[in-house]
């Protein structure tokens, strides 16, 4: 577990790494220290073969209020070179990452959630991209990712008005995979992570790579990339184990090889 002095804590729960933004006094706003801490947490997730998925959340009933504007005015950068805002929005983690959102996910906080593979939201959580109210745009992935996740005109409404929606509405729009009672987002996200961990880690990583490669690519290029991934998977021990486990009617014992 990370030391108490760091603004990002990690805790191993089974095969899941729970990553907690821990600046409740600032509503978990992202400054340079948070970006560095989140980068380290993601590196921890990727480096340990026993960890199969990550859950990202915030301390104190708030996911993240986004960029720490006071820190930015002091010249601090909330970005990590090559990895984007918070060390996440332009990163490409191989393992599944689930956002567990309680309270506010505003601006960059919403963008951190959008950078995750799945989102679990408390029913009274709040998602918004208010950058236009401050003369900015949601440049941490909001403008790019949101129109790919919800219908065009709904995305434009959120981006152009800067007005938030609650967790219930996020679920209706398809932004959230699960909507929970207040205080239950982390528990549900951990349960979802356990379900992911039942599947082959090499296959999970391949799904993510194919989805990224196919985004905006011609079908022919996407299928060509996918064929390469399938060739690698078919040569793996995990595929043989998966087929054997199915034939023997037992849970698979994945090795990630």
SVG drawing of the C-alpha trace seen along z (x, -y; Angstrom):
<svg xmlns="http://www.w3.org/2000/svg" viewBox="-32 -32 39 65">
<polyline fill="none" stroke="black" stroke-width="0.4" points="0.0,0.0 1.2,-3.5 2.5,-5.7 -0.1,-8.0 1.8,-11.1 1.1,-10.4 -2.1,-11.8 -2.8,-8.5 -3.2,-5.3 -3.2,-1.7 -4.6,1.4 -4.6,4.9 -7.9,6.7 -7.6,10.2 -6.5,9.8 -7.7,6.2 -5.7,3.0 -7.9,0.4 -6.4,-3.1 -7.7,-6.0 -7.2,-9.7 -6.6,-11.0 -6.9,-14.8 -10.4,-15.1 -9.6,-18.6 -9.3,-19.6 -12.1,-17.3 -9.4,-15.1 -8.4,-17.8 -5.4,-16.8 -2.1,-18.6 1.4,-17.4 1.6,-15.1 -1.7,-13.4 -0.6,-12.9 2.7,-11.4 1.0,-9.2 -1.6,-7.9 1.2,-7.2 3.0,-5.1 -0.2,-3.3 -0.9,-2.4 2.7,-1.1 2.1,1.0 -1.0,2.5 0.7,3.3 3.9,4.8 2.3,7.3 1.1,10.5 -1.1,11.4 -3.2,8.2 -5.8,8.6 -7.7,5.3 -7.8,1.9 -10.5,-0.2 -10.0,-4.0 -12.0,-6.0 -11.7,-9.1 -11.6,-9.6 -14.2,-11.5 -17.3,-10.9 -15.9,-12.7 -14.3,-11.1 -12.4,-14.2 -13.1,-17.8 -10.7,-17.8 -7.7,-20.0 -6.4,-21.9 -6.8,-25.4 -4.8,-27.0 -1.9,-24.6 -2.1,-25.4 -1.9,-29.1 1.3,-28.4 2.7,-26.7 2.1,-23.1 1.2,-20.7 -1.4,-18.0 -0.1,-16.1 2.5,-13.5 4.5,-13.4 3.2,-10.7 0.3,-9.8 -1.8,-12.9 -3.9,-14.5 -3.4,-12.8 -1.0,-10.3 -4.1,-8.4 -6.0,-10.2 -3.5,-9.4 -2.1,-6.2 -2.9,-2.8 -3.0,-0.4 -3.1,3.3 -5.3,4.3 -8.9,3.4 -9.5,0.3 -12.9,-0.5 -13.9,-4.0 -16.0,-3.9 -17.6,-7.3 -19.1,-8.9 -19.9,-12.6 -18.4,-14.8 -16.5,-13.8 -16.1,-17.2 -13.9,-18.4 -10.7,-16.4 -12.3,-14.1 -14.9,-13.1 -12.1,-12.7 -10.3,-10.3 -13.5,-8.3 -13.9,-8.4 -10.3,-7.0 -11.3,-3.9 -12.8,-0.8 -15.9,-0.6 -17.7,-3.1 -19.7,-2.4 -21.6,-5.4 -23.5,-6.2 -27.0,-7.4 -26.4,-10.8 -22.9,-11.3 -22.4,-14.2 -20.6,-14.1 -19.8,-17.3 -17.4,-19.1 -17.7,-22.8 -14.5,-23.9 -16.4,-26.2 -17.6,-28.2 -13.9,-29.1 -12.9,-29.8 -11.4,-26.3 -12.4,-23.1 -12.3,-19.6 -8.9,-18.9 -8.1,-15.8 -10.1,-13.6 -13.6,-14.9 -14.1,-16.5 -12.6,-13.5 -14.1,-10.6 -17.6,-11.8 -19.0,-11.9 -17.9,-8.3 -19.7,-7.2 -23.1,-8.9 -25.2,-10.2 -23.7,-13.3 -26.3,-15.8 -26.3,-14.6 -22.5,-14.9 -22.7,-18.4 -25.2,-19.5 -22.9,-18.4 -19.8,-20.0 -21.4,-23.2 -23.5,-24.0 -21.1,-22.7 -24.0,-21.5 -23.7,-18.2 -25.8,-15.1 -26.3,-12.8 -25.5,-9.1 -29.0,-8.0 -28.8,-10.0 -25.3,-8.7 -26.7,-5.2 -29.6,-6.1 -27.1,-7.6 -24.9,-4.5 -22.0,-6.3 -22.2,-4.1 -22.1,-0.3 -23.7,-0.1 -25.6,-2.6 -25.6,-2.0 -26.9,-3.5 -24.8,-6.2 -21.7,-4.7 -21.8,-1.4 -19.8,-2.3 -16.5,-0.9 -18.1,2.4 -19.8,2.9 -16.7,2.0 -14.7,4.5 -17.3,7.2 -17.2,6.3 -13.4,6.6 -13.7,10.1 -15.8,11.1 -13.2,9.8 -10.5,11.7 -12.3,15.0 -11.3,14.4 -7.9,14.9 -5.6,12.0 -4.0,12.3 -7.5,12.2 -8.5,9.2 -5.4,7.2 -6.0,8.3 -9.6,7.0 -8.3,3.6 -5.7,3.5 -8.1,4.4 -10.7,1.9 -8.1,-0.8 -6.7,0.2 -10.1,0.4 -11.2,-3.0 -11.6,-5.0 -9.7,-2.5 -11.0,-1.0 -12.5,2.5 -9.8,4.1 -7.0,2.6 -8.9,3.5 -9.4,7.1 -5.7,7.4 -4.7,6.2 -7.1,8.6 -5.7,11.5 -2.3,10.8 -3.8,10.8 -5.6,14.0 -2.4,15.7 -0.7,14.7 -3.5,15.9 -3.9,19.2 -0.2,20.0 -0.6,19.2 -0.9,21.7 -4.0,19.8 -6.0,20.8 -5.1,24.4 -6.0,24.1 -9.3,22.4 -10.3,25.2 -9.2,27.9 -11.1,26.4 -14.2,26.1 -13.9,29.8 -13.3,30.8 -16.1,28.6 -13.8,26.8 -12.7,23.2 -9.7,22.3 -6.3,21.7 -4.8,18.8 -1.1,18.2 -1.0,15.2 1.3,17.1"/>
</svg>
